Amino acid sequence: MKKLVTTFKVFAVLSVLALNSCQSENNEINQQETVQAKVNTDDLKKELAPLPSQIIPEAVQFQLNESGKNLEAYLKNDLQITGVAALGKITTQKGLELAQNIISDKDQFIASGNIMEPSSVKVGKIGDLYRGDDLTIARQGLKEAISEEVKSGTNVMEITWNSKNGTFKTLCFYSDSGIIWDNIFGGLVMMDIRGNSEASSNNQAARIVSTWYKQWWTANWLWGSKRGEMGYQITIYYSGATVSNADVNDWGYISLGKAKSESKIIKKTGAYGQCRYALGLCTPTGSLSFNSSNFSVSFSGLGSNIVSNGTKSLYP
């Protein structure tokens, strides 16, 4: 019995030592990753070619100003731009690769949500906001967005932000005509979730007439210009009070993001016409999928998104 107790004590001590060793290794790995991210940022700055002027282009300054106004209007003091500094121009393949790696690094800050719905907004480090598959989807989406949009000749500036969680900085890529990508500007959107609708006016003088109904949702950049749209339009053809046919079309697109749109007619004769629609928009850090069995689009991840699934009936 005494030997058993002694053995248990030894096992307990070894377990504690092993646990401490694992924790030390994890801390060392985390420290190494953090240092690597900082080194990469410094490396990018060294890799950049100097700009002819440190003055921010007029178009970019306008976007910064308008974004600041909209952030103030909807988020108040929760998120503010407090500083901007031009760094240089990307001119090498190494610079492009560094930009891609830095933007998707888990220690970089990112934002998601619709600023017109403040409760949906999240700001923090990528590794803190995302876990597991969501983290993989987010980082891959960012890498793809940067590889597609940031080319040789792209300018880089550093933006300082103040949020309710503290001060942080992001890298912003831009051209003379406007901002290309920044994890905050690109991660947040402005959307009216109620959407818009429009209907035709009927020509009752015609023997066979048609009428249509259109509904759509718009996503805007923080500075107010359109970023994407999704919607559908159903049209019915009828004589008197009887529907003879119906059709529907759908659309969905977003700049630097993902979109899906599906629609189908489920009733096209008789007293009315009816369609089903499945629509979705999201930023690169999220994912959209379409389920054909229940005819719906769903979103996964933590990116900014708007999804609408439903039916619409239209009468003569």
N, C-alpha and C positions, 0 to 999 in steps of 0.2 A: 504493500500500500504506500509506503514511504517513497519507493522508487517511482511509483505512478505519479505521485504529487510532484516530485522533482522533475520528472519528464514533462509534465504539464507546464510547470513554471518555465522550463527551458523553451518549450514550444511557444509559449506566450511571448517571451522575450524576443525570440526569433521573428515572430509575426510582427511585433512592433517595429523591430529593426527593418524588416522587409517593407512594411508600410511606409516608414519614414524614408527609406531608400527610394521607393516609387514616387513619393511626394516630391522628394528632392529632384529626381529625374524629370518629373513633370514640370516643376518650377523652372528647371534649367532649360527644358525645351521651350516653354512659354517665353522665357527671357530671350532665348536665342531667336525665336520667331519675331519678337518685338524689335530686337536689335536689327534683324535682317530687314524688316519693313522700313525702319528708319534709314538704314544704309541704302536701300533701294531708292528711297525718295531723294537722298543726297546725290546718289549716282545719276538720277535723272536730271537733277539741276546742273550737274557737271556736264552732262551730255548735250544740254540745250545750247543752241546757237544764240548769240545775243540778238535782241530786237533792234531795229533802227530807232525806235522810240519806245519809251516805257508808258506812253500815253495809251489808254484803253480806247479802241475804236469807238466811234460815235454810236454805231448800231448796238455794240455790246454794252456800252454804258447805259443806253436806253433800256435794254433788257434788265440790267442790274437795278436800275432805278424803279422800273415798273414792278419787278419782283419784290423789291423792298416794300413798296406801297401795298401790294396785295398780302404779303406776309403780315404787315402791320394791321391791315384791315381784318384779317381772319384769325391770326394766331397771336396778335398783340405782342407781348414781350417774350413769348415762348421760343421764338426763333427769329434772329436778326442777323443781317450782314453788317459786320463791324469794320471790315478792312479788305482791301483788294491790292494785290501786288503782281505786276507782270514779271514772269520769270525768264521766258525765252521761247525759242522755236525748235520743234522737233525736226531734225534733218537726217537722222540715221536710223537704221534698222534696230540697233540696240536701244535707241530712245523709244521707238514704238513698242518694243517688247517690255521695257521697263514700265511704260505707261500702262500697258495691259495688266501687268502683274500687280502694280501698286493699287490701281483702282479696285481690283477684285480681292485684295488682301483682307483677311478677316479683321485686322486691326484698324482698317479705314472706316471712316464714318459714312453713314448712309441715312436716307430718310424714305419713308413711304407713307402713303395716305392722300386723302383729298383735303386740301386746306379749307374748302368750303364746309367741311365736316371736321372741325378740330379734334374731336374725339378719336378719329381714325388715324391721326398723324402719329408716327413713331420715328424717333431720331436716336441713333446710337451706333456703336461699332457693328460691323457686319456679323462678326462672330458672337455678339451678344444678342442680336435680334433674330438670328437664324440658327437652326440646329438640324443635324442629320441631313436628310434628303433636301430639305428647304435650303440649307446652307450650300449644298452642291449645286442646286438649281440657280440660286442667286449668283454665286461666283461665276458659273458658266455663262449665265446670261449677260453679266457685266463684261466678261472677256469677249464674247461675241459682239456686243454692242461697240466696244472700243475698237476691235479689229476691223469692223465694217466702216466705222465713221472717222476714226482718227488716222490721218495719213501724214506722210512727210510734208512739212510745210505748215503743220498745225501749230498754233501758238498755245502757250501754257501760262496760266496765272494761278496764284494761290489766294483762296478766299478764306477769310477768318469769320467764323460764326459764333454767335452767343446764343445758347439755348438754356432752358430751365435746368439742364443737367451740367452746364458749364461751357467753357470755350473750347473750340476745336477748329481744325483747318481742313480744307479739301482742295484737290487739284481740279482746275476747270480748264477744259480745252476749248479753244475758240478760233474763229477766223475773222477777217475784217467785216464779214456780213452778219456775224452773230455767234452765240454760244453753241457749241457742238455737244458737249457732255460735261456734267458735274454730278456727283452722286446725290447731291441734295436737289439741284434743279431738275435732274432727270428722274429722280425717285418720287418726287411730289407732283401732283397734278391739281388742276382746278376743274371740277365737274359739277353740273347741276344734275343730281340723281333723278329728278322728276322727268327729265327729258323734254322733248318738244314734239308737237304733233301738228298735222295739217290735213285738211280734207278738201276734196274737189267740190265745185259747184256744178250741179247737174244741168244738162241740157234737155229739159223735158219735151222740147219740140221734136226731138229725134224719135224715130220709131223704136230702135233698140239703143238704149243708153248705157252708160257706164259711170261708175263712181269709184273713187279710190280714197284710201286713208293711209297716211304716212306717219311713222313715229321714229324718232331718232334721239341719240344721246351723243354729246360732244365732250371730248377731253381737251383741255387747254394747257399750254405751258404756264409757268408761274407768271410770266410777263403778259399773258392774255391772249396770245395768238393760238390758233387751232393746232392741236397736236394729233388728234384722231377723231374718228366718228364711227358709230355703229347704228344700224337701223333696218327697217323693213317697210315695204309698201304693198298693200293688198288692193287689188282691183276686181270689181265684180261687173258682169255684163247682164243686163236684164231687160225684160219687156213687161210692162205693167208692174205687177208685184212678184214676178217669177224670175229667179236667177237662172240664167242659162249656162254661165261659165264663170270661172274665177282664176286669177293667177296671182303670184306673189314673187317679189324679189327681195334680196337682202344684201347688206354690205357691212364690212368692218375693216378698218385700217387704223394704224397708229404709227407715228414716227418714233423710232427707238423704243419698241415694245412688241407686244404680240396681240393678235386679233383673231377672232373666230366668229363666223356668222353662218347660220343655217335657217332655212324656212321651208315650209311645205303647205300645200292646200289640203285640208281634210274634209271640206264640204264645198261643192261648187255648183250645185243645182238646188232648186226648191225655194224656200222662203228667204234664205240668206246664204252668204258665202263665209267660209271660216278658214283661218290659217293658224299654224303654229310657228313660233320663232324661237331661236336660241342664239343669243348674242353675247359677246364678251370682249373686253379690252383690258390689257394690263401692261405694266412696265416690265423691262427685261428680267427683273429679279423674281417674277412670278411665272406661273404656268397655267395654261388653259387646256381643258379637254372636253370633247363632245361625246355624250352618251346617246347612241342612236336608239336604244331600247326605250328610254323615257324622253327622248328628244330634248336634251338640255345641255347647256354649257356650264361647266363648273370651274372654279379657280382654286389653285393650291399655292402655298407660299405666303410671303408677306408683302409682296409688291402692291403698288397702287392698282386698283382694279374697279371695274364696273361690269356687272353681269345682269342680264335680263332674259328670263325665260317666260313664255306665256302663250296665250291664244288671243285672237282678235276676230270678232264676228262683224260682218258688214251687211247692212240691209239696204234694199232698193230705196 
